[in-house]
Amino acid sequence: MITVQDLSFSYPGAARPALSGLSFAIARGEVFGFLGPSGAGKSTTQKLLIGLLRGYQGRIEVFGRALAAWGSDYYERIGVSFELPNHFQKLTARENLAYFAALYRRPTQSPAAVLEAVGLADAADMPVAQFSKGMKNRLSLARALQHRPELLFLDEPTSGLDPASAQRIKQLIRARQAAGDTVVLTTHAMSLAEELCDRVAFIVDGQIALIDTPRALRLRYGSASVRVEYQAGEQLARAEFALPGLGENHAFLSLLRERPVQTIHTLEASLDEIFIRVTGRSLS
């Protein structure tokens, strides 16, 4: 779906490049995440991929065609939801979607359908100026979806959302993937990436530190052991056991038989921990 080779970009007057030598590929039907702290280059990468920034070095291909060769027809096939959405504040949600739907040549979904999908059906006729940040973000996603794009670019799609709304958006993203769409996420929320992404790329200072699946990263950088919490008299105690040979570990089996076990957890590393170990940087 997307192939990028040796991508570099500098903003005019900047002391250093915003991106330097990025190379990656994103498969059709994949949910791919760009992860990193603010200013790492995630949003710049997205803006290049959607054609908002020009003047880059390297090669970008989307849908098997050089990005520079695409015209306005490119936007018939992609959908974009920005972290800081831009809507017509005096218009209602329904009117905003109707306006943008008129810009497409291809058939679009009704405003009612996409507002229902993002949980804004009850606010369809409310002026957007009265929306919260989370409601505006959901409206931005509705706008990105209404022309049924094959490729979605989502920047912090759950930012500002309450847990129930965030869960709804995550389910919607999974549904789009199940329908065959490709999704590119940019986020600094590692929990979102762990839950949704097939692969993730860590970006720091405009460079990719690594690309892999969340599961492979957790196994590679985690500890091959389990931690057991159990009741020892009035105290809560812990013990750790190596995963290899766990079924024949007499101390582990004895603990299970003789102690009231509270929890058992494998000790894979979280993406936050892995990011810090790999890059030496935090996400803040």
VENHU-V588137 format. One record per pair of residues at least 12 apart in sequence whose C-alpha atoms are under 7 Angstrom apart, sorted by the first residue. I is the first residue (numbers start at 1). J is the second residue. If there is no record, write none. Layout:
BEGIN
i=I j=J
i=I j=J
END
This chain:
BEGIN
i=1 j=26
i=1 j=27
i=1 j=28
i=1 j=62
i=1 j=63
i=1 j=64
i=2 j=25
i=2 j=26
i=2 j=27
i=2 j=61
i=2 j=62
i=2 j=63
i=3 j=24
i=3 j=25
i=3 j=26
i=3 j=60
i=3 j=61
i=3 j=62
i=4 j=23
i=4 j=24
i=4 j=25
i=4 j=59
i=4 j=60
i=4 j=61
i=5 j=22
i=5 j=23
i=5 j=24
i=5 j=58
i=5 j=59
i=5 j=60
i=6 j=21
i=6 j=22
i=6 j=23
i=6 j=58
i=6 j=59
i=7 j=20
i=7 j=21
i=7 j=22
i=7 j=23
i=7 j=56
i=7 j=57
i=7 j=58
i=7 j=59
i=8 j=20
i=8 j=21
i=8 j=22
i=8 j=56
i=8 j=57
i=8 j=58
i=9 j=56
i=9 j=57
i=18 j=41
i=18 j=206
i=19 j=41
i=19 j=206
i=19 j=207
i=20 j=206
i=20 j=207
i=21 j=207
i=22 j=207
i=22 j=208
i=28 j=182
i=29 j=177
i=29 j=180
i=29 j=181
i=29 j=182
i=30 j=182
i=30 j=183
i=30 j=198
i=31 j=182
i=31 j=183
i=31 j=184
i=31 j=196
i=31 j=197
i=31 j=198
i=32 j=183
i=32 j=184
i=32 j=185
i=32 j=197
i=32 j=198
i=32 j=199
i=32 j=200
i=33 j=184
i=33 j=185
i=33 j=186
i=33 j=193
i=33 j=197
i=33 j=199
i=33 j=200
i=33 j=201
i=34 j=185
i=34 j=186
i=34 j=187
i=34 j=200
i=34 j=201
i=34 j=202
i=34 j=203
i=35 j=186
i=35 j=187
i=35 j=188
i=35 j=200
i=35 j=201
i=35 j=202
i=35 j=203
i=36 j=187
i=36 j=188
i=36 j=202
i=36 j=203
i=36 j=204
i=36 j=283
i=37 j=188
i=37 j=283
i=37 j=284
i=40 j=203
i=40 j=204
i=40 j=205
i=40 j=206
i=41 j=203
i=41 j=205
i=41 j=206
i=42 j=186
i=42 j=203
i=43 j=186
i=76 j=104
i=76 j=149
i=77 j=149
i=77 j=150
i=77 j=151
i=78 j=149
i=78 j=150
i=78 j=151
i=78 j=152
i=79 j=144
i=79 j=145
i=79 j=149
i=79 j=151
i=79 j=152
i=79 j=153
i=80 j=144
i=80 j=152
i=80 j=153
i=80 j=154
i=81 j=140
i=81 j=141
i=81 j=144
i=81 j=153
i=81 j=154
i=81 j=155
i=82 j=154
i=82 j=155
i=83 j=137
i=83 j=155
i=83 j=156
i=83 j=157
i=85 j=136
i=85 j=137
i=85 j=140
i=89 j=127
i=89 j=128
i=89 j=129
i=90 j=127
i=90 j=128
i=90 j=129
i=91 j=127
i=91 j=128
i=92 j=124
i=92 j=125
i=92 j=126
i=92 j=127
i=92 j=128
i=93 j=124
i=93 j=125
i=93 j=126
i=93 j=127
i=93 j=128
i=94 j=111
i=94 j=124
i=94 j=125
i=97 j=111
i=97 j=143
i=98 j=111
i=106 j=147
i=107 j=147
i=108 j=146
i=108 j=147
i=108 j=148
i=109 j=146
i=109 j=147
i=114 j=142
i=114 j=146
i=115 j=142
i=118 j=138
i=118 j=142
i=118 j=169
i=133 j=160
i=134 j=159
i=134 j=160
i=134 j=161
i=150 j=181
i=150 j=182
i=151 j=181
i=151 j=182
i=151 j=183
i=152 j=182
i=152 j=183
i=152 j=184
i=153 j=183
i=153 j=184
i=153 j=185
i=154 j=184
i=154 j=185
i=154 j=186
i=155 j=185
i=155 j=186
i=155 j=187
i=156 j=186
i=156 j=187
i=188 j=283
i=190 j=271
i=190 j=272
i=194 j=214
i=198 j=213
i=199 j=211
i=199 j=212
i=199 j=213
i=199 j=214
i=200 j=212
i=200 j=213
i=200 j=214
i=209 j=279
i=218 j=268
i=218 j=269
i=218 j=270
i=219 j=268
i=221 j=269
i=221 j=274
i=222 j=267
i=222 j=268
i=222 j=269
i=223 j=267
i=223 j=268
i=224 j=242
i=224 j=243
i=224 j=267
i=225 j=240
i=225 j=241
i=225 j=242
i=225 j=243
i=225 j=266
i=225 j=267
i=226 j=240
i=226 j=241
i=226 j=242
i=226 j=243
i=226 j=264
i=226 j=265
i=226 j=266
i=226 j=267
i=227 j=239
i=227 j=240
i=227 j=241
i=227 j=264
i=227 j=265
i=227 j=266
i=228 j=240
i=228 j=263
i=228 j=264
i=228 j=265
i=229 j=261
i=229 j=262
i=229 j=263
i=229 j=264
i=230 j=259
i=230 j=260
i=230 j=261
i=230 j=262
i=231 j=259
i=231 j=260
i=231 j=261
END
